[in-house]
Amino acid sequence: MQSRKIIAILGLPGSGKSEVIDFIIEKYGWPKIYCGEPTFDELRRLKLPFTEKNERMVREGLRKKFGSRYYGEQVIKKIKKIGGNKNIILESFYTWDEYILFMEKFKTDFITLAVHASPKIRYKRLKDRKERPLTKKEAQGRDYAQIENLKQGGPIAVTDYMIVNESTKEELRKNVDNIVKKLKK
């Protein structure tokens, strides 16, 4: 019997992670855990507006206060609460330290899938999105913060699977289906 997989969907903002996650949930019914939830919980507690500046401040502040594995530890608690044997999708999985934590905890049951698109394409998507749109300057600042402060490049560089998302939704979904088939083997 195949063991349950923990699948982190990686990529910089605007790469198409949400499209991949929504498709997997819709087609395969796998549960999702949003790894960034502690950021929003803290923003609500502090009664701060949900802005890129505030999100970054809280994200980096929580990691500074509680350590670089803080978000990963919170996610592991949520994984333990989910019963059944369905694979679990992780959204907004970022840091190298969290990657190492998950490799230690879940070993070969931890899988990463990175979604990539060029900055030009990603910045246009981020500008045009309905929720939390970003200017080019904000998007570039977020890229740099996630790469430099969260060390997000490491998990992307060693990903198990990579999808380049610069074409159609249909092509993206086809690529996701091909990877899901490999996971079932």
C-alpha beads as a LAMMPS data file, in Angstrom:
LAMMPS data file: protein, C-alpha beads

185 atoms
184 bonds

1 atom types
1 bond types

-500.0 500.0 xlo xhi
-500.0 500.0 ylo yhi
-500.0 500.0 zlo zhi

Masses

1 110.0

Atoms # bond

1 1 1 0.000 0.000 0.000
2 1 1 1.282 3.446 -0.941
3 1 1 1.843 5.812 1.972
4 1 1 0.311 9.267 2.083
5 1 1 2.472 11.932 0.442
6 1 1 2.970 15.466 1.694
7 1 1 3.334 17.604 -1.445
8 1 1 4.648 21.158 -1.180
9 1 1 3.814 23.377 -4.136
10 1 1 6.724 25.812 -4.547
11 1 1 7.335 28.894 -6.636
12 1 1 7.700 32.630 -6.511
13 1 1 4.596 34.844 -6.411
14 1 1 2.604 34.772 -9.648
15 1 1 4.126 31.527 -10.921
16 1 1 0.784 29.680 -10.853
17 1 1 0.935 27.802 -7.551
18 1 1 -2.708 28.602 -6.770
19 1 1 -3.816 27.325 -10.183
20 1 1 -1.980 24.053 -9.549
21 1 1 -3.399 23.704 -6.048
22 1 1 -6.983 24.520 -7.098
23 1 1 -6.765 21.984 -9.937
24 1 1 -5.440 19.220 -7.658
25 1 1 -8.138 19.867 -5.060
26 1 1 -10.867 19.961 -7.729
27 1 1 -9.733 16.850 -9.599
28 1 1 -8.232 14.670 -6.861
29 1 1 -9.884 15.951 -3.687
30 1 1 -6.672 16.176 -1.711
31 1 1 -6.803 18.361 1.395
32 1 1 -4.708 21.534 1.530
33 1 1 -2.874 23.196 4.363
34 1 1 -2.014 26.863 3.937
35 1 1 1.444 27.281 5.467
36 1 1 1.166 31.060 5.727
37 1 1 -1.834 31.040 8.057
38 1 1 0.209 32.136 11.112
39 1 1 0.953 35.401 9.277
40 1 1 -2.740 36.192 8.867
41 1 1 -3.528 35.111 12.426
42 1 1 -0.900 37.553 13.707
43 1 1 -2.119 40.386 11.457
44 1 1 -5.638 39.880 12.846
45 1 1 -4.309 39.783 16.419
46 1 1 -2.397 43.027 15.866
47 1 1 -5.382 44.538 13.994
48 1 1 -3.158 45.419 11.048
49 1 1 -4.366 45.644 7.446
50 1 1 -3.392 42.851 5.074
51 1 1 -0.757 44.629 3.006
52 1 1 2.466 43.367 1.466
53 1 1 4.485 45.510 3.894
54 1 1 2.636 44.228 6.987
55 1 1 2.672 40.612 5.795
56 1 1 6.436 40.735 5.265
57 1 1 7.007 42.385 8.654
58 1 1 4.930 39.741 10.457
59 1 1 6.329 36.802 8.437
60 1 1 9.898 37.782 9.178
61 1 1 9.091 38.816 12.759
62 1 1 7.514 35.483 13.670
63 1 1 10.491 33.595 12.277
64 1 1 12.885 35.863 14.155
65 1 1 10.945 35.448 17.414
66 1 1 10.203 31.707 17.228
67 1 1 12.932 30.425 14.923
68 1 1 13.289 29.571 11.267
69 1 1 11.298 26.347 11.568
70 1 1 8.279 27.975 13.226
71 1 1 5.926 27.821 10.252
72 1 1 6.969 24.262 9.451
73 1 1 6.304 23.159 13.032
74 1 1 2.810 24.702 12.881
75 1 1 2.094 22.863 9.619
76 1 1 3.251 19.514 11.032
77 1 1 0.704 19.931 13.849
78 1 1 -2.030 20.432 11.231
79 1 1 -0.874 17.418 9.195
80 1 1 -1.148 15.208 12.278
81 1 1 -4.789 16.285 12.699
82 1 1 -5.783 15.234 9.164
83 1 1 -6.896 11.626 9.110
84 1 1 -7.189 9.260 6.202
85 1 1 -4.676 8.308 3.580
86 1 1 -5.176 11.055 0.982
87 1 1 -2.136 12.997 -0.085
88 1 1 -1.883 16.483 1.427
89 1 1 -1.025 19.650 -0.478
90 1 1 1.019 22.387 1.197
91 1 1 0.465 25.917 -0.070
92 1 1 2.981 28.718 0.579
93 1 1 5.841 26.501 1.683
94 1 1 8.977 28.649 1.648
95 1 1 12.159 28.245 3.618
96 1 1 15.183 26.016 3.398
97 1 1 14.987 25.272 7.135
98 1 1 11.383 24.135 6.745
99 1 1 12.421 21.997 3.780
100 1 1 15.086 20.269 5.912
101 1 1 12.566 19.812 8.758
102 1 1 10.077 18.133 6.412
103 1 1 12.759 15.930 4.853
104 1 1 13.744 14.781 8.355
105 1 1 10.143 14.224 9.461
106 1 1 8.540 12.693 6.341
107 1 1 11.558 11.414 4.363
108 1 1 10.470 9.999 0.981
109 1 1 6.813 10.836 1.706
110 1 1 7.688 14.522 1.323
111 1 1 7.556 15.647 -2.317
112 1 1 8.128 19.076 -3.828
113 1 1 6.643 20.467 -7.029
114 1 1 7.929 23.847 -8.211
115 1 1 5.991 26.044 -10.616
116 1 1 8.071 28.531 -12.574
117 1 1 7.377 31.500 -14.815
118 1 1 9.592 34.400 -15.855
119 1 1 9.453 37.608 -13.803
120 1 1 7.845 39.473 -16.708
121 1 1 4.937 37.007 -16.817
122 1 1 4.638 36.724 -13.029
123 1 1 4.610 40.488 -12.468
124 1 1 1.814 40.946 -14.992
125 1 1 -0.229 38.207 -13.300
126 1 1 0.339 39.799 -9.888
127 1 1 -0.675 43.232 -11.150
128 1 1 -3.884 41.821 -12.679
129 1 1 -4.993 39.519 -9.867
130 1 1 -8.150 40.374 -7.898
131 1 1 -6.901 39.544 -4.405
132 1 1 -3.887 41.419 -3.073
133 1 1 -2.604 42.795 -6.414
134 1 1 1.014 43.958 -6.477
135 1 1 2.793 46.604 -8.484
136 1 1 5.932 45.560 -10.353
137 1 1 8.048 47.192 -7.633
138 1 1 6.124 45.383 -4.858
139 1 1 6.350 42.061 -6.720
140 1 1 10.076 42.446 -7.258
141 1 1 10.527 43.406 -3.593
142 1 1 8.618 40.316 -2.547
143 1 1 10.763 38.134 -4.811
144 1 1 13.934 39.520 -3.267
145 1 1 12.611 39.192 0.295
146 1 1 11.520 35.600 -0.252
147 1 1 14.812 34.639 -1.876
148 1 1 17.111 36.534 0.503
149 1 1 15.255 36.431 3.827
150 1 1 13.327 33.172 3.575
151 1 1 15.901 31.286 1.487
152 1 1 13.089 30.163 -0.837
153 1 1 15.483 29.491 -3.696
154 1 1 16.911 26.378 -2.013
155 1 1 13.739 24.260 -1.989
156 1 1 12.965 25.353 -5.552
157 1 1 16.487 24.450 -6.711
158 1 1 16.253 20.888 -5.344
159 1 1 12.596 20.300 -6.226
160 1 1 11.431 16.816 -7.142
161 1 1 9.285 18.071 -10.031
162 1 1 9.276 21.314 -12.048
163 1 1 6.557 22.790 -14.238
164 1 1 7.206 25.836 -16.429
165 1 1 3.911 27.717 -16.492
166 1 1 4.126 30.146 -19.398
167 1 1 1.441 28.682 -21.638
168 1 1 -2.258 27.867 -21.201
169 1 1 -4.198 26.575 -18.202
170 1 1 -4.854 23.397 -20.176
171 1 1 -1.122 22.825 -20.636
172 1 1 -0.520 23.480 -16.938
173 1 1 -3.229 20.990 -15.950
174 1 1 -1.830 18.377 -18.331
175 1 1 1.601 18.771 -16.734
176 1 1 0.105 18.455 -13.231
177 1 1 -1.769 15.280 -14.242
178 1 1 1.477 13.765 -15.536
179 1 1 3.179 14.411 -12.194
180 1 1 0.237 13.049 -10.178
181 1 1 0.430 9.839 -12.238
182 1 1 4.103 9.511 -11.265
183 1 1 3.207 9.949 -7.593
184 1 1 0.795 7.028 -7.786
185 1 1 3.519 4.604 -8.901

Bonds

1 1 1 2
2 1 2 3
3 1 3 4
4 1 4 5
5 1 5 6
6 1 6 7
7 1 7 8
8 1 8 9
9 1 9 10
10 1 10 11
11 1 11 12
12 1 12 13
13 1 13 14
14 1 14 15
15 1 15 16
16 1 16 17
17 1 17 18
18 1 18 19
19 1 19 20
20 1 20 21
21 1 21 22
22 1 22 23
23 1 23 24
24 1 24 25
25 1 25 26
26 1 26 27
27 1 27 28
28 1 28 29
29 1 29 30
30 1 30 31
31 1 31 32
32 1 32 33
33 1 33 34
34 1 34 35
35 1 35 36
36 1 36 37
37 1 37 38
38 1 38 39
39 1 39 40
40 1 40 41
41 1 41 42
42 1 42 43
43 1 43 44
44 1 44 45
45 1 45 46
46 1 46 47
47 1 47 48
48 1 48 49
49 1 49 50
50 1 50 51
51 1 51 52
52 1 52 53
53 1 53 54
54 1 54 55
55 1 55 56
56 1 56 57
57 1 57 58
58 1 58 59
59 1 59 60
60 1 60 61
61 1 61 62
62 1 62 63
63 1 63 64
64 1 64 65
65 1 65 66
66 1 66 67
67 1 67 68
68 1 68 69
69 1 69 70
70 1 70 71
71 1 71 72
72 1 72 73
73 1 73 74
74 1 74 75
75 1 75 76
76 1 76 77
77 1 77 78
78 1 78 79
79 1 79 80
80 1 80 81
81 1 81 82
82 1 82 83
83 1 83 84
84 1 84 85
85 1 85 86
86 1 86 87
87 1 87 88
88 1 88 89
89 1 89 90
90 1 90 91
91 1 91 92
92 1 92 93
93 1 93 94
94 1 94 95
95 1 95 96
96 1 96 97
97 1 97 98
98 1 98 99
99 1 99 100
100 1 100 101
101 1 101 102
102 1 102 103
103 1 103 104
104 1 104 105
105 1 105 106
106 1 106 107
107 1 107 108
108 1 108 109
109 1 109 110
110 1 110 111
111 1 111 112
112 1 112 113
113 1 113 114
114 1 114 115
115 1 115 116
116 1 116 117
117 1 117 118
118 1 118 119
119 1 119 120
120 1 120 121
121 1 121 122
122 1 122 123
123 1 123 124
124 1 124 125
125 1 125 126
126 1 126 127
127 1 127 128
128 1 128 129
129 1 129 130
130 1 130 131
131 1 131 132
132 1 132 133
133 1 133 134
134 1 134 135
135 1 135 136
136 1 136 137
137 1 137 138
138 1 138 139
139 1 139 140
140 1 140 141
141 1 141 142
142 1 142 143
143 1 143 144
144 1 144 145
145 1 145 146
146 1 146 147
147 1 147 148
148 1 148 149
149 1 149 150
150 1 150 151
151 1 151 152
152 1 152 153
153 1 153 154
154 1 154 155
155 1 155 156
156 1 156 157
157 1 157 158
158 1 158 159
159 1 159 160
160 1 160 161
161 1 161 162
162 1 162 163
163 1 163 164
164 1 164 165
165 1 165 166
166 1 166 167
167 1 167 168
168 1 168 169
169 1 169 170
170 1 170 171
171 1 171 172
172 1 172 173
173 1 173 174
174 1 174 175
175 1 175 176
176 1 176 177
177 1 177 178
178 1 178 179
179 1 179 180
180 1 180 181
181 1 181 182
182 1 182 183
183 1 183 184
184 1 184 185
